[in-house]
Amino acid sequence: MRWFPAMGKAVSVENQTAATHSAAKLPPGPPRIVPGPVQGIAFFAARRWVTRQLARRYGSAFRLTVPVFGRLVVVVDPQLAKQVFAAGPEDLGSIKPNLSRLLGPGSVFGLDGADHRRRRRFLAEPFHAKNMKNYQDIVEEETLREVASWPEGTPFPTLPSMKRITLNVILRAVFGAQGADLDELRQVIPQWAKWASRLATLPKPARNYGRFTPWGRLAEWRRKYDTIVDRLIDTAQADPHLADRSDILALMLRSCYDDGSAMSREDIHDDLLTLLVAGHETTATTLGWVFERLSRHPEVLSALVAECETADNELRHAAIYEVQRTRPVIDFSGRRVTAPGFELGDWVIPRGYSIVVSISACHTNPDEFPDPDRFDPRRYIDGKPSTFAWIPFGGGARRCAGAAFAKMEMNVVLRTVLRHFTIETTTAPGEKWRTGGLGFMPKNGGRVVVHRLVTDRPVAA
């Protein structure tokens, strides 16, 4: 016998398929007269607005049919999100399609079940707390290097600087040292990410139709990436000091699975690309939002400046958490029903459907976050929100593997900037959201005006 995850009802495996499909009960959704392509265009073009409107009409979950992803159930309630994230891989697997079609079949995004668990354990080692001190030093060095050229007294977008900082940080964390190959990757990774973000929600053709088409350009940048990483792997394997290195590539090459096998070179390529792209784009965009938000909340900014003169970081972490709540870069986390049926609240979702948790909707749930439109970091000091209400990194077994690294990086970047600059506050309206890269970013790039502090601290690495 096997148990349904939410309701605890035992159903024999042999009877599950027929019983579940006959008992399928889907949430409400737009009438059939609204064609799938129309639903899809609306969902992808104005997802946050569409989600709010449909949630008001249909409640805590609703169904849609959209191109590429097919039949969806969209969840907007943290209690239903908890059921999704707590489900095991025998019930819910990776959403299809997912980023592995761009990152490669060896990416952790595309793995399910035992293969996914093995890879997650494999990737946990580089982000262990014992390695964070080394990474903190890298973050501070790269931040000081970048802010040395910041203009004073004139508005400028912080997002390009944040992208350079986070890309340099993840490159050094992954490969350990500087060099010509890393200089090449600084050119390749942003170009690959640019084309991948444009194609992420489009059907992938059977062939790329040449180097001058979008898919052809993506493939060309991927070939350049593979060539560079092959050289870096060869160099690392020939390094007599490989056993002493703490970079992520060295840890991957030294480590092995429980059965003694090592990661294949192809899987290393795919997972390193996953770390390089996901590890800098979303963190940089969040930091852009951090500066945009703080420049519009002078009381919070003043308290953060005061905290920077101490060894505390509680408020700094809380402010970043509140930015992630109010300005989530990635606004949904998805799963695909792999069991004959999955009980979600009062509904039974049949195999083949995808379940998408709306992160932005959960983050504005008034039961979890009173007065949700108010920017208030003290929410995370006076009390902790539910694990399944604050979900900028997703949740469950597929929660972002680099969440601890991202938190550390944002904390160190913000601390370093506040120790060397004053940030002018403004009464201007907040920047609007726009889609770009791998998520939602501030329309004007998180523009601020800064003035350099007179300090004995170094201003460049």
C-alpha positions, 0 to 999 in steps of 0.5 A: 500500500502507498499513502497519498501525501496530504490526506493519508488515504491508503490506495493500492498501487494497482488501483491507483491509476483508475481510481485517481483519474476517475476521482480527479478534481481540478481547481476552477479556472478560466472558461474553455472559451479562452484558448490556451495561447491567450492564457499563455500570453497573458500569463507570461507577459503579465504573470504577477498581475494575472495571478493576482486577478485570477486568485481574487476570482478563483481562490487559493488555486486555479488551473491554466493551460499555457504553451510549452508548460501545458496544463498548470495548477497555480497555487497562491496559498502558503498552506497549499505550498507546504503540501507541494514542497513537502511531497516526495519525488514519487508524487511530484518531480521536476517540472517539465520543461525546465532549465535543464533543456538549456543548461544540459541534461546533467544539470541538477534542475533536470534530475529526479528521484535518487539521481537528484538526491545524490547530486544534491548531496554532492553539491552540498559540500562546496556550500558547507559553512566551513568554506564560507569564510574563504568566500566572504573574503572573495566577496569583499575583495570584488566589492571593493574593486568594483565600488572604487570606480563608482561616481559620486553625486550623480544617479547611476544604476547599481545593477550592472555593478552587482552583476560584475561583482557576483559574476567575479565572485562565483567564477573565483569560488568555482575555479579558485584563481584568476587567469585568461580562461576566467577573463574569457568566461566573463564574456561568455557567461553573460552572453549565454545567459542573455540568450537563454533568458530570451528562449527559456519559455519558448519551444525548443526546435529539433535543430538550431537552424544555424549560428545566426538564429537565437538557438544557434547563437545560444549553442555557439556560446555554449560551445565556447563555454565547454571549450574553456571549462575543458581547459580548466578541468585539464589544468585542475587535474594536472595540479599537484596541489589539487588536494589542497584547493578549496574551489568548487571545481577542485571539490567536484573533481576530488569527490565521489558518490556513495558507490565510489563513482565520480561525476562525468565531465559532461555533468560537471560542465552542466552543473558548473554552468548552473552555478555560474548562471544561477549563482550570479544573475538572481543574486545581482538582481536582488542586490539591485532591488536592495539599493532601490528599496533602501534609498526609499526607506531612510529609517531602515537605511539609517539603522543599517548604517549604524549597525555596520559599525558593530559586529551585528548583522541581524538587521542587515539580514532582515532587510535583505529578507524583506527585499526578497519578500517584496521584490522576489526575482523568481516568482514561481517554483514548479513541480510535475505530478508523477503519481497517478494523482496528487491530493492538493487541499480539496482537489486531486491533480492527475498525473501530467499536470504541473503545479506552480507555486506563486512566490509573489502571491505567498509573499503578500499573503496577509495572514502570514505578513500583516500589511504585506505592502509595508516594507518592514524588516522587523518582521524577521526580528520580532518573529519568523515567518512560516517556512512555506510563506517566505520562499524566495529560494523555493522549497522542499527537496528542490530548494536552491542549493546555493541559498546559504552562499547567496545570503552570505554574498548579499550580506557582505556586499551590502555591509561593504558598500555601507561602510564606504558610502552614504546613500542618498534617500529619495521620495521618488516612486519605486522603480517598476518591475521589468522582465529580464535575465532570469527574473524580475529586475528594477526597471532603471537598474536600482539607481542611487546617488552615493557619496564616498565616506572618509575612512581608513578602510581600503577602497580597492582590493 
